[in-house]
């Protein structure tokens, strides 16, 4: 019997477990495909954008070059934050300019990383819970199989092996859902870590550059 057969012929619990595993699988694969595309694009864009920034002759030219490369605006939002410090009579505009730069760059960096991290919680949740969801379906299926065989009278190994083997499909389904999610979570985590390191390094360099420009009277 297949997983579809268990859904159509099993009880409400078995059907609910099977539908939950199906939903978890679809959701995780949608996130996996989307994040693979996003992180591949972001990795290349960040490298090209930072290189274009440092090769520019002025801040205006750097802004134009980075805007052409940075499709996810991970680098561009750091530049915008550094060039638009808080104004007016607010607490955000008080204090040393270096501290203001640190704060706005940190906020911009966190905003970009939050976009890159989106979906990681889902993958971690699916990877950690799907095996137990499948095990729940297996235990429930074995219980119902044994109850049915007990009511039928004589129990033989042939009568036991079939229903029990069918119930074990739920465990296999849970592992099939969890393993891709766990692998993707680990791979994406490493990719996000590399991008984060590049952005943090650029943010520190950007802070030093703008602090130097302001000390020398440049905008």
C-alpha positions in Angstrom: 0.0 0.0 0.0 1.3 3.5 -0.8 1.1 6.7 1.2 -1.9 7.7 -0.9 -3.6 4.4 0.0 -3.1 5.1 3.6 -4.7 8.5 3.2 -7.8 7.0 1.5 -8.2 3.9 3.6 -6.7 4.9 7.0 -8.5 6.6 9.9 -8.7 10.3 10.5 -5.4 10.3 12.3 -3.6 8.6 9.5 -5.1 10.9 6.9 -4.3 13.9 9.0 -0.7 12.8 9.4 -0.3 12.1 5.7 -1.8 15.5 4.8 0.5 17.2 7.3 3.6 15.5 5.9 2.5 16.5 2.4 2.0 20.1 3.4 5.4 20.2 5.1 7.1 18.7 2.1 5.5 21.2 -0.3 6.3 24.1 1.9 9.9 23.1 2.5 10.5 22.5 -1.2 9.1 25.8 -2.2 11.4 27.5 0.3 14.4 25.4 -0.8 14.0 26.3 -4.5 13.3 30.0 -3.7 16.3 30.3 -1.3 18.7 28.5 -3.6 17.9 31.1 -6.3 18.0 34.0 -3.8 21.3 33.1 -2.2 23.0 32.2 -5.4 22.0 35.6 -6.8 22.9 37.5 -3.6 26.3 35.9 -3.3 27.3 37.1 -6.7 25.7 40.5 -6.3 27.4 41.3 -3.0 30.8 40.5 -4.4 30.2 42.5 -7.6 28.6 45.5 -5.7 31.4 45.9 -3.2 34.0 45.7 -5.9 32.2 48.3 -8.0 31.9 50.6 -4.9 35.6 50.6 -4.2 36.5 51.1 -7.9 34.2 54.2 -8.2 35.7 57.6 -8.3 33.0 59.3 -6.2 30.1 58.4 -4.0 27.6 59.4 -6.7 29.3 57.1 -9.2 29.5 54.3 -6.6 25.8 54.6 -5.9 25.0 54.2 -9.6 27.3 51.3 -10.1 26.1 49.5 -7.0 22.5 50.0 -7.9 23.1 48.3 -11.3 24.6 45.2 -9.6 22.8 44.9 -6.3 19.4 43.4 -7.2 18.5 42.5 -3.6 19.8 45.9 -2.4 21.9 44.4 0.4 24.9 46.6 -0.2 22.9 49.6 -1.5 20.8 49.9 1.7 24.1 50.1 3.7 25.2 53.0 1.5 21.8 54.7 1.7 21.8 54.4 5.5 25.3 55.9 5.8 24.4 58.9 3.6 21.1 59.6 5.3 21.8 60.1 9.0 18.9 61.1 11.2 18.1 64.8 11.1 16.1 67.1 13.4 15.7 67.4 17.2 15.5 63.7 18.0 17.5 61.4 20.1 18.6 59.5 17.0 20.3 62.7 15.6 22.1 63.4 18.9 25.5 62.1 19.8 28.7 61.5 17.9 28.5 61.0 14.2 30.5 57.9 14.4 27.9 56.4 16.8 25.1 57.4 14.5 26.9 55.7 11.6 27.3 52.5 13.6 23.6 52.5 14.6 22.2 53.1 11.1 24.6 50.6 9.5 23.7 48.0 12.1 20.0 48.5 11.5 20.4 48.3 7.7 22.6 45.2 8.0 20.1 43.4 10.2 17.3 44.3 7.8 19.2 42.7 4.9 20.1 39.6 6.9 16.5 39.2 8.0 15.5 38.8 4.3 18.2 36.2 3.8 17.2 34.3 6.9 13.6 34.1 5.9 12.5 30.5 5.6 15.3 29.1 7.8 12.9 28.6 10.7 10.5 26.6 8.5 13.3 24.3 7.3 14.5 23.8 10.8 11.0 23.0 12.0 10.3 20.6 9.2 13.6 18.9 9.6 13.2 18.4 13.4 9.5 17.5 13.5 8.7 15.5 10.3 10.3 12.2 11.6 8.2 12.4 14.7 5.0 13.2 12.7 5.7 10.1 10.5 6.4 8.0 13.6 3.0 9.1 15.1 1.4 7.9 11.9 3.3 4.6 12.1 2.3 4.0 15.7 -1.3 4.8 15.1 -1.4 2.6 12.0 0.2 -0.4 13.8 -2.2 0.0 16.7 -5.2 -0.1 14.4 -3.7 -3.0 12.5 -3.2 -5.0 15.6 -6.7 -4.2 16.9 -8.2 -5.3 13.6 -6.2 -8.6 13.6 -7.1 -9.3 17.2 -10.8 -9.0 16.3 -10.3 -11.3 13.3 -9.2 -14.3 15.5 -6.1 -16.2 14.7 -2.9 -14.1 14.1 -0.1 -15.3 11.9 3.1 -13.7 10.7 1.6 -13.2 7.3 -1.3 -11.2 8.8 1.0 -9.1 10.9 3.7 -8.3 8.4 1.4 -6.7 5.8 -0.4 -4.1 8.0 2.7 -3.3 10.0 4.8 -2.9 6.8 2.1 -0.6 5.4 2.1 1.5 8.6 5.9 1.9 8.4 5.4 3.9 5.2 4.6 6.8 7.5 8.0 6.7 9.1 9.7 6.5 5.7 7.6 9.5 4.5 8.6 11.5 7.6 12.3 10.9 6.9 11.8 11.7 3.2 10.3 15.1 4.2 12.9 15.8 6.9 16.2 14.9 5.2 16.0 17.5 2.3 14.9 20.2 4.8 17.8 19.5 7.1 20.4 19.4 4.3 19.0 22.6 2.8 19.1 24.3 6.2 22.7 23.5 6.7 23.8 24.5 3.2 21.8 27.7 3.3 23.1 28.5 6.7 26.7 28.4 5.5 25.9 30.5 2.4 24.1 33.1 4.6 27.1 33.1 7.0 29.5 33.9 4.1 27.2 36.7 2.8 26.9 38.1 6.4 30.6 38.2 6.8 31.1 40.1 3.6 28.4 42.6 4.5 29.7 43.1 8.0 33.2 43.8 6.6 31.8 46.2 4.0 29.8 48.0 6.7 32.9 48.4 8.9 34.8 49.8 6.0 31.9 52.0 5.0 31.8 53.4 8.6 35.5 54.2 8.6 35.2 55.8 5.1 32.3 58.1 6.0 33.8 59.0 9.4 36.9 60.1 7.5 35.0 62.0 4.9 33.0 63.9 7.6 36.1 64.7 9.5 37.6 66.3 6.4 34.4 68.2 5.6 33.2 66.0 2.8 29.5 65.1 2.6 
